[in-house]
Amino acid sequence: MIAKRIDRKPEIRDDYANLGRYIAAAKEKGEKLDKFWIVNCDAGADLKDLDTALIEIEATRTLKPGIADKTYHLVVSFHPGEENQLTQDQLQDIERSFAQALGYGDHQRVAGTHINTDNFHMHVAFNKIHPVTGRCHTPRQDFKTLAKIAREMEQKYGLTVDKGMTDAGAERNPVSRKARDYEAKTWQQSFERHVVEHKAEIIKVIDGASTWAEVHEGLAPYGIELKKRGAGLVVAQVDGKGRMKASTLDRSCSLAKLESRLGPYAAPPERNKANAPPKKKAYQPKPMTRHPGQNRLWRAYTQAKKPGFLGRVLHIRNWKDYLLAEAHKDALALAIVLTYKELFHMLDEATTLQRRPYQPPRSMAPALKTWLSASAWTPPETPWLKRDLRDMDLKADEHGRVIFPFRDDKGHIWAVRAMDGQGRTADLGDTDKNITHVIDPGGDLAREKAAYGGPVIITADCLSASVLHKDTGAPVIVVPKTGHLPARAADVRLHHPKSRIVIASPTRNLHADQAAAVAAGELVVIDGIQAQAKIVADLASKRPVAVNPVLARDMGAFVEDALSLDDVLGDQPKTGRRKTTGKDKVDPIR
């Protein structure tokens, strides 16, 4: 969960009614209104009461005619799938918790949740004017409050946790929220992040200078200047619009500290292209995505990005727009988007294990539909394994398909395989690479753990993989082609030398035989329901462990043999009442 205040641009008038209607209408492209409610208005609490409620709120706002900013706009973003997890009562409780923590518990507000192509989020428009006292309330250091409540709500409702600055041990993000928002919208590195990456070099240049002229000369290769803005300094891009506060880069770069050392501020000299020094370390846009195959697409993007044309005709303004547009016809673009979308939302980006079921981002639904509609679908090699997708813990999309992403060892997606309810499959992407789909919810095969010693199933058939994992609980590794079986089996044997490796194949073939041989494993040909049942019974059965009483006693365990009936009765007569002695008598319980 990520909660943030949306700042109003200075040139835009504060218009609460317009914001309230925006929340109710979900006007952004691809968005739709999910839930809506109104709080602390006598007009009502439902969507039908909106117009009357807005009139009531505007009447309250007239109590403070001299204040220009009377609206606090909060957006709370959730992770994919959480829209199905949270009820309206729970969403209202989350909204109420933020309101009370910010000091807006008694204030009028309009709230609604939107579902769009990228994420599920909630808008809350608070009227900063109290309806009774007429006071205008603006919370201080609200970013800390928002982070604190977000962590509490994540824990309360079992939501995915996002690390924030209030978390113990969490490092503060080196760039501002504005820079992070730019990177999230464009998938390109911000100017501010570029400057921060060269911080040590830039500070060294500034600290080593004895005059303002030396500062400007030393910063020229970085394509930046220190310019006076208001009462302070900014680090500004020479040939662009990028800028950031100099004191944000480092406190030693504040105007007061530099003037105390260098004298009154002196502006950088005017330069033309003829006398300008080379900008070897100047900011150049580069992708935030980290996919090994993206260079080809990035070059195509930079070459095709002619001023005005892409934005005007194709509505492509940045790297993210370009990838989303190319995903319909380029499988690599689709793979990059799937990888980056997933890593952007994952708490632990280092993991390469697939947690079932996989849900592609909504923004990829049109591209996947285009690909799969034009793909040739292959019938299953194991039709007898046909099973309801829900029975295999697989969640299908609206077209009844399940997506299996294939990744390299670093987690980058290179290809995907779709499987429908009949077990038919269609591939898109580069399936010739050394990639796998791992079904291992327990993380048994994680490299950072101790070597796993249980069974591992390796197969090239997604239907077999899903059924075998569901029925046995064993980790399953799926390779895109049978030719990849030997290399993958050898890799598993190397990292898990004590594991029992099972090569599962619908038919006996050379690659399956080789895989079983190189891994010292076994080949199981699943050519019928009986063969499938046999391997399931074998892997899922619990083998009893033999106990050595002598060894157990030596190790300090208490071991007792079972007593026979004669041992119990001893020399007592087997009939009649047993005679008691004084020693046998016990006092009654009082």
Residue pairs with C-beta under 8 A, 6 or more apart in sequence:
1 76
1 77
1 78
1 79
1 150
1 153
1 154
1 159
1 160
1 162
2 76
2 77
2 150
2 162
3 74
3 75
3 76
3 77
3 98
3 146
3 147
3 149
3 150
4 74
4 75
4 143
4 146
4 177
5 72
5 73
5 74
5 142
5 143
5 146
6 73
6 74
6 75
8 14
8 69
8 71
8 73
14 68
14 69
14 70
14 71
16 54
16 57
16 58
16 61
16 70
16 71
16 125
16 127
17 54
17 57
17 58
19 71
19 73
19 110
19 125
20 50
20 53
20 54
20 57
20 110
20 125
21 50
21 54
22 123
23 36
23 110
23 111
23 112
23 114
23 123
23 125
24 33
24 36
24 47
24 50
24 110
24 112
25 33
26 32
26 33
26 112
26 114
26 116
28 114
28 116
30 116
30 117
30 363
31 114
31 115
31 116
32 114
32 115
32 116
33 112
33 113
33 114
34 83
34 112
34 113
34 114
34 115
34 120
35 88
35 91
35 112
35 113
36 46
36 47
36 111
36 112
36 113
37 45
37 46
37 88
37 92
37 111
37 112
38 44
38 45
38 46
38 49
38 50
38 53
38 108
38 109
38 110
38 111
39 45
39 95
39 96
39 99
39 108
39 109
39 110
39 111
40 106
40 107
40 108
40 109
40 131
41 49
41 53
41 56
41 57
41 108
42 56
43 49
43 52
43 53
43 55
43 56
44 52
44 53
50 110
53 108
53 110
54 110
56 108
57 108
57 110
57 127
60 108
60 127
60 129
60 131
60 134
61 70
61 127
61 129
63 129
63 134
64 70
64 129
64 134
64 136
67 128
67 129
67 136
69 128
69 138
70 127
70 128
70 129
70 136
71 125
71 126
71 127
71 128
72 102
72 104
72 125
72 126
72 128
72 138
72 139
73 123
73 124
73 125
73 126
74 98
74 102
74 123
74 124
74 125
74 126
74 146
75 121
75 122
75 123
75 124
76 94
76 95
76 98
76 121
76 122
76 124
76 150
77 119
77 120
77 121
78 86
78 119
78 120
78 121
78 122
78 159
79 119
79 120
79 159
79 160
79 345
80 119
80 120
80 345
80 359
80 361
80 362
81 359
82 120
82 159
82 160
83 113
83 115
83 120
85 157
85 158
85 159
86 94
86 157
86 159
90 157
91 113
91 122
92 111
94 122
94 153
94 157
95 109
95 111
95 122
95 124
96 105
97 149
97 152
97 153
98 124
98 146
98 149
99 105
99 107
99 109
99 124
99 126
101 145
101 148
101 149
102 126
102 139
102 142
102 145
102 146
103 137
103 139
104 126
104 128
104 137
104 139
106 130
106 131
106 132
107 126
107 127
107 128
107 129
107 130
107 131
107 137
108 126
108 127
108 131
109 124
109 125
109 126
109 127
110 124
110 125
111 122
111 123
111 124
111 125
112 122
112 123
113 120
113 121
113 122
113 123
114 120
114 121
114 122
114 123
116 362
117 361
117 362
117 363
117 365
118 361
118 362
118 363
128 136
128 137
128 138
129 135
129 136
130 136
130 137
139 145
143 165
143 177
144 165
144 166
147 164
147 165
147 166
147 167
148 166
150 162
150 164
151 161
151 164
151 166
151 167
153 159
154 160
154 161
154 162
155 161
160 345
160 347
161 347
162 347
163 170
163 347
164 170
165 172
165 173
173 180
174 193
174 196
175 190
175 192
175 193
175 196
176 192
176 244
176 248
178 192
179 190
179 191
179 192
179 193
179 244
180 190
182 188
182 190
183 189
183 190
183 193
183 288
184 344
185 318
185 320
186 317
186 318
186 319
186 320
187 287
187 288
187 289
187 318
187 319
187 320
187 323
187 340
188 285
188 286
188 287
188 288
188 318
188 319
188 320
189 285
189 286
189 287
189 288
190 242
191 237
191 240
191 242
191 243
191 244
191 283
192 242
192 244
194 283
195 202
195 222
195 224
195 235
195 244
195 249
195 283
196 249
198 222
198 281
199 249
199 250
201 222
201 281
202 219
202 222
202 224
202 235
202 249
203 249
203 250
203 252
203 253
205 215
205 218
205 219
206 215
206 218
206 219
206 226
206 252
206 253
206 258
207 252
208 214
208 218
209 215
209 218
209 262
210 262
211 262
211 263
211 266
212 262
212 263
212 265
212 266
213 266
213 269
215 226
215 258
215 262
216 225
216 226
216 268
216 269
217 277
219 225
219 226
220 238
220 271
220 276
220 277
220 279
221 277
221 278
221 279
221 280
221 281
221 282
222 279
222 281
222 282
223 237
223 238
223 239
223 279
223 281
223 282
223 283
224 235
224 236
224 237
224 238
224 282
224 283
225 235
225 236
225 238
225 268
226 233
226 234
226 235
226 236
226 246
226 253
226 258
226 268
227 233
227 234
227 236
227 243
227 267
227 268
228 255
228 265
228 267
229 243
231 255
232 245
232 246
232 247
232 254
232 255
233 245
233 246
233 247
233 253
233 254
233 255
233 258
233 265
234 243
234 244
234 245
234 246
235 243
235 244
235 245
235 246
235 249
235 253
236 242
236 243
237 243
237 282
237 283
238 279
238 282
239 282
240 283
242 283
246 253
246 254
246 255
247 253
247 254
251 257
252 258
255 265
258 265
259 265
285 319
286 298
287 294
287 298
287 319
288 319
288 340
289 319
289 323
289 336
289 339
289 340
290 340
290 412
291 332
291 335
291 336
291 339
291 340
291 412
292 408
292 410
292 412
293 332
293 335
293 336
293 414
293 430
294 332
294 336
296 332
297 322
297 323
297 326
297 330
297 332
297 333
297 336
298 319
301 319
301 322
304 310
304 322
305 316
305 322
310 316
310 317
310 322
311 317
314 325
315 321
316 322
316 325
322 333
323 333
323 336
323 337
324 337
324 363
324 367
326 333
327 333
327 334
327 337
327 364
327 367
328 366
328 367
328 370
328 371
329 370
331 371
331 415
331 428
331 429
331 430
332 414
332 429
332 430
334 364
334 367
334 368
334 371
334 416
334 428
334 429
335 412
335 413
335 414
335 415
335 416
335 429
335 430
336 413
337 361
337 363
337 364
337 367
338 360
338 361
338 364
338 405
338 413
338 416
339 407
339 411
339 412
339 413
341 360
341 361
341 363
341 364
342 413
343 349
343 411
349 411
350 411
351 411
351 443
351 446
352 407
352 409
352 410
352 411
352 438
353 438
353 440
353 443
353 445
353 446
354 405
354 407
354 437
354 438
354 439
354 440
355 441
356 393
356 394
356 439
356 441
357 393
357 394
357 395
357 402
358 402
358 403
358 404
358 405
359 395
360 368
360 403
360 416
365 397
368 403
368 416
368 418
369 399
371 428
372 399
372 401
372 418
372 426
372 428
375 418
375 426
375 427
375 428
376 426
377 420
377 424
377 425
377 426
378 424
378 425
378 426
379 422
379 423
379 424
380 386
380 422
380 423
380 424
380 425
380 461
380 463
381 461
381 506
381 507
382 423
382 461
382 463
382 464
382 506
382 526
382 532
383 423
384 528
384 529
384 532
385 423
385 463
385 464
385 467
385 526
385 529
385 532
386 422
386 423
386 463
387 466
387 467
387 470
388 421
389 395
389 396
389 400
389 402
389 421
391 470
392 466
392 467
392 470
393 470
394 402
394 466
395 402
396 402
396 421
397 403
399 420
400 420
400 421
401 418
401 419
401 420
402 418
402 419
402 420
403 416
403 417
403 418
404 416
404 417
404 418
404 419
404 437
404 462
404 478
405 413
405 415
405 416
405 437
406 413
406 414
406 415
406 416
406 417
406 429
406 431
406 435
406 436
406 437
406 478
406 480
407 413
407 414
407 435
407 436
407 437
407 438
408 414
408 433
408 434
408 435
409 434
413 429
414 429
414 430
414 431
414 433
414 435
415 427
415 428
415 429
415 430
415 431
415 433
415 435
415 480
416 427
416 428
416 429
417 425
417 426
417 427
417 437
417 462
417 480
418 425
418 426
418 427
418 428
419 425
419 462
419 463
423 463
425 462
425 463
427 480
431 480
431 481
432 481
434 484
434 487
435 479
435 480
436 477
436 478
436 479
436 484
436 488
437 462
437 465
437 477
437 478
438 445
438 475
438 476
438 477
438 478
439 465
439 466
439 469
439 475
439 476
439 477
439 478
440 446
440 475
440 476
442 475
443 449
444 452
444 454
444 475
445 452
445 456
445 475
445 477
445 492
445 495
445 496
447 495
451 495
451 496
451 497
451 498
451 499
452 475
452 496
452 498
452 499
453 496
453 498
453 499
454 474
454 475
454 499
454 500
455 472
455 474
455 499
455 500
455 501
455 502
455 539
456 474
456 475
456 476
456 477
456 492
456 496
456 499
456 500
456 501
456 502
457 465
457 468
457 469
457 472
457 474
457 475
457 476
457 477
457 502
457 504
457 539
458 476
458 477
458 479
458 485
458 488
458 489
458 492
458 501
458 502
458 503
458 504
458 515
459 465
459 468
459 476
459 477
459 478
459 479
459 503
459 504
459 505
460 478
460 479
460 480
460 481
460 482
460 484
460 485
460 505
461 478
461 504
461 505
461 506
462 478
464 504
464 506
464 526
464 532
465 476
465 478
465 504
467 532
468 474
468 476
468 504
468 532
468 535
468 536
468 539
469 475
469 476
471 536
471 540
472 535
472 536
472 539
472 540
473 540
474 502
474 539
477 488
477 492
479 485
479 488
482 505
482 509
482 511
482 512
483 511
484 511
485 503
485 505
485 511
485 512
485 514
485 515
486 511
486 514
486 515
486 518
488 515
489 501
489 503
489 515
489 516
489 518
489 519
489 521
490 518
490 519
492 499
492 501
492 519
493 499
493 501
493 518
493 519
493 520
493 521
500 521
500 522
501 516
501 519
501 520
501 521
501 522
502 521
502 522
502 524
502 535
502 539
503 512
503 515
503 516
503 519
503 521
503 522
503 523
503 524
504 524
504 526
504 535
505 512
505 523
505 524
505 525
505 526
506 525
506 526
506 527
507 525
507 527
508 523
508 525
512 523
512 525
513 523
515 521
515 523
516 522
516 523
524 531
524 535
525 531
526 532
526 535
547 559
549 559
549 561
552 559
553 559
572 578
